[in-house]
Amino acid sequence: MMAKRASRKPVIRIVRNLARSGGTLVGKCIGCMENVALISEIHPGDLKTTAPMRQAQQWFGLINTKDILRWKIRPPNMLQFVSLCETRASGKGETLVLRDWSHLDYIGVPYAKPEFGFALSDALEGAYELKVVTTVRHPVDQYLSLIQLDSVAQKLDFDAYLLGCRRLAEYASEHGFYRYEDFTKDPDGVLESICNDLDLKFDASYSTKWQAYTTITGDTHVQLGRGSTLKTIESFERKPIDDALLDAFRKNEDYQRACELMGYDA
């Protein structure tokens, strides 16, 4: 008698990154690839701020008005929401990709207190096989960009920020990661590797489409990033930084450890 083959769980693809670490640009490049539906900044702890349901309905047609009306009476949990999106995306021949709102897990402010976990994985891993990619950026450059956001800068504690960076670096070093700086130097090569890790078909035509891709949340305002108006993917020199602030970074043990784990010069 032949043994039964174990049923294979459906796959969910997840990209993780912190705020102001280049995740929106990477997300644009993935999201504009053929037959990809990318829902941005999704997290079980907050289904309102980044409006993932509205994204799914208005941008990708994965949920409809009846679903919205039903969920107003009884809101879905994360698994129910993602399951419906994945089923409908597959039915249209599309691949669902989730861009995790990792900011809530590791930095949090001003929305939540970080718990240094992977809440999206906790919500989905029982029902799905998860293929996860993490992208990172040098903590100094990320910080200099992050404090441009008034809502974050007013409540961002320097040491707490660096603890979050270290905790993400610990996760990334254990599971594998891609550095944003490497992506800007070789976008085709890094994106193809990311797609391989996600078991996603690499679409080289992204290079002519990402500039016009707008169905994404994140750093989309032109005043928030030096590269937001460019039509090419480029590296930038570090923004000017006060010597005292740079010294504070270098004296912080979490910063030192994060750089070591991610292969950055401290």
C-alpha positions in Angstrom: 0.0 0.0 0.0 1.4 3.4 -1.1 2.0 6.0 1.6 0.0 9.1 1.2 1.9 12.1 0.0 1.9 14.9 2.5 -0.2 17.8 1.4 1.8 20.9 0.6 0.7 24.2 2.1 0.1 27.1 -0.2 2.9 29.6 -0.4 2.8 33.2 0.9 5.7 35.5 0.0 6.8 38.1 2.4 9.4 41.0 2.2 10.6 42.5 5.5 12.3 45.9 6.0 12.3 48.8 8.4 11.0 52.2 7.6 13.3 54.4 5.5 15.5 51.6 4.6 14.7 51.5 0.8 11.8 49.1 1.2 9.4 51.2 -0.9 11.8 51.3 -3.9 12.4 47.5 -3.6 8.7 47.0 -3.3 8.0 49.1 -6.4 10.5 47.0 -8.4 8.8 43.7 -7.2 5.3 45.0 -7.4 5.5 46.2 -11.0 6.7 42.7 -12.2 4.2 40.8 -14.4 1.3 39.2 -12.5 2.4 40.3 -9.1 -0.1 41.8 -6.5 1.9 43.4 -3.7 0.1 44.6 -0.6 2.2 47.1 1.3 3.0 47.5 5.0 0.7 44.9 6.4 0.7 43.8 10.0 -1.7 42.0 12.3 -1.5 44.7 14.9 -2.9 47.5 12.6 -5.2 47.0 9.7 -6.2 50.6 9.5 -3.2 53.0 9.2 -1.9 51.6 5.9 -5.3 50.4 4.7 -4.4 47.0 3.4 -8.0 46.2 2.7 -8.5 49.3 0.6 -5.2 48.4 -1.2 -6.6 44.9 -1.9 -9.9 46.3 -3.1 -9.1 49.4 -5.1 -5.6 48.6 -6.4 -5.8 44.8 -7.1 -9.5 43.8 -7.1 -8.9 41.0 -4.6 -11.8 41.9 -2.4 -15.1 43.4 -3.3 -17.8 45.6 -1.8 -19.7 42.6 -0.3 -16.5 41.6 1.5 -16.1 45.1 2.9 -19.7 45.3 4.1 -19.5 41.9 5.7 -16.2 42.8 7.5 -17.7 46.0 8.8 -20.0 43.8 10.9 -17.3 41.2 11.8 -13.7 42.3 11.0 -11.5 39.6 9.7 -8.3 38.4 11.4 -5.1 38.5 9.4 -5.3 34.9 8.3 -8.8 35.4 6.9 -7.9 38.5 5.1 -4.7 37.1 3.5 -6.4 33.8 2.7 -9.1 35.5 0.7 -6.6 37.7 -1.1 -4.3 34.8 -1.9 -7.2 32.7 -3.2 -8.5 35.4 -5.5 -5.0 36.4 -6.7 -4.3 32.8 -7.6 -7.6 32.6 -9.4 -6.5 35.5 -11.6 -3.1 34.0 -12.3 -1.4 36.5 -10.0 1.1 36.0 -7.2 0.4 37.7 -3.9 3.4 39.3 -2.2 3.1 40.9 1.3 5.4 43.7 2.3 5.6 43.3 6.1 5.2 46.4 8.2 8.2 45.4 10.2 8.4 48.9 11.7 5.8 47.9 14.2 7.8 44.8 15.3 11.1 46.6 15.9 10.6 50.4 16.2 6.9 51.0 16.6 6.6 54.7 17.2 4.2 56.4 17.0 1.9 53.5 16.4 2.8 50.7 18.8 5.3 49.4 21.3 7.7 47.0 19.5 7.7 43.3 20.6 10.7 42.3 18.5 9.0 39.4 16.9 7.5 38.5 13.5 3.7 39.0 14.0 2.8 38.4 10.4 4.6 35.0 10.4 2.8 34.1 13.7 -0.5 34.8 12.1 0.1 32.9 8.9 2.6 30.1 9.4 0.1 27.5 10.5 -1.8 27.7 7.2 1.0 28.6 4.7 4.5 27.9 3.8 6.3 31.2 4.1 9.0 32.4 1.8 10.6 35.4 3.4 13.2 38.0 2.3 14.6 40.7 4.5 16.3 43.9 3.2 18.3 46.2 5.5 20.1 49.5 5.4 23.0 51.1 7.4 21.5 52.2 10.7 23.0 55.7 10.5 21.6 56.4 7.0 18.3 54.9 8.0 18.1 57.1 11.1 18.9 60.3 9.3 16.1 59.5 6.9 13.7 58.4 9.6 13.9 61.6 11.6 12.6 63.5 8.6 9.2 62.1 9.5 7.8 64.5 12.1 5.3 61.9 13.5 8.2 59.5 14.2 11.0 62.0 15.1 8.9 63.5 17.9 8.7 60.2 19.8 11.8 58.3 18.5 14.2 57.4 21.3 17.7 57.0 20.0 18.7 54.0 22.1 15.4 52.3 21.5 15.8 52.8 17.7 19.2 51.1 17.8 17.9 48.3 19.9 15.3 47.7 17.2 18.0 47.8 14.5 20.0 45.2 16.5 17.0 42.9 16.9 16.2 43.0 13.2 19.9 42.4 12.4 19.8 39.3 14.6 16.8 38.0 12.7 18.3 38.9 9.4 21.7 37.4 10.1 20.0 34.1 11.0 17.6 34.0 8.0 19.6 35.8 5.3 19.3 39.4 4.1 20.0 41.8 1.3 21.6 45.2 1.9 19.9 48.2 0.3 23.3 49.6 -0.6 24.1 46.5 -2.7 20.7 46.7 -4.4 21.4 50.3 -5.5 24.7 49.2 -7.1 23.3 46.0 -8.8 19.5 46.2 -8.9 19.1 43.5 -11.5 21.4 41.0 -9.7 19.9 41.6 -6.2 16.3 41.6 -7.4 16.8 38.3 -9.3 18.2 36.8 -6.1 15.3 38.1 -4.1 12.9 36.6 -6.6 14.7 33.3 -6.5 14.3 33.3 -2.7 10.6 34.1 -3.0 10.1 31.5 -5.7 8.9 34.4 -7.9 9.5 34.7 -11.6 12.0 37.5 -12.2 10.7 40.1 -14.7 13.6 42.1 -16.1 11.1 44.7 -17.6 10.7 46.1 -14.1 13.5 48.5 -14.9 11.3 50.4 -17.3 8.1 50.2 -15.1 9.0 50.9 -11.5 9.2 54.7 -11.9 5.4 54.7 -12.8 4.3 52.2 -10.2 2.1 54.0 -7.7 0.0 51.3 -6.0 2.2 51.1 -2.9 2.5 52.8 0.5 5.6 54.1 2.2 8.1 56.8 1.2 6.1 58.1 -1.8 6.3 61.9 -1.2 8.9 63.6 -3.2 10.1 65.8 -0.3 11.0 62.7 1.8 13.8 61.2 -0.2 16.6 62.3 -2.5 15.9 59.5 -5.0 12.2 59.9 -5.2 12.3 62.0 -8.4 15.0 60.0 -10.2 14.3 57.7 -13.0 17.3 55.5 -12.3 18.3 53.6 -9.2 21.4 55.2 -7.7 23.6 55.3 -4.6 24.0 58.5 -2.5 26.6 59.8 -0.2 25.6 59.9 3.4 23.8 63.1 4.5 25.7 65.5 6.7 25.8 64.3 10.3 26.9 66.1 13.4 30.1 64.7 14.9 28.5 64.4 18.3 25.6 62.3 16.9 28.1 60.0 15.0 30.0 59.6 18.2 26.8 58.6 20.0 26.2 55.9 17.4 29.7 54.5 17.8 29.5 54.4 21.6 26.2 52.4 21.4 26.7 48.6 21.8 23.4 47.8 19.9 24.7 49.8 17.0 28.1 48.1 17.0 26.4 44.7 17.1 23.9 45.6 14.3 26.7 46.7 12.0 28.7 43.6 12.7 25.8 41.3 12.0 24.9 43.1 8.7 28.5 43.6 7.5 28.6 47.4 7.8 31.4 49.6 8.9 30.6 51.2 12.2 
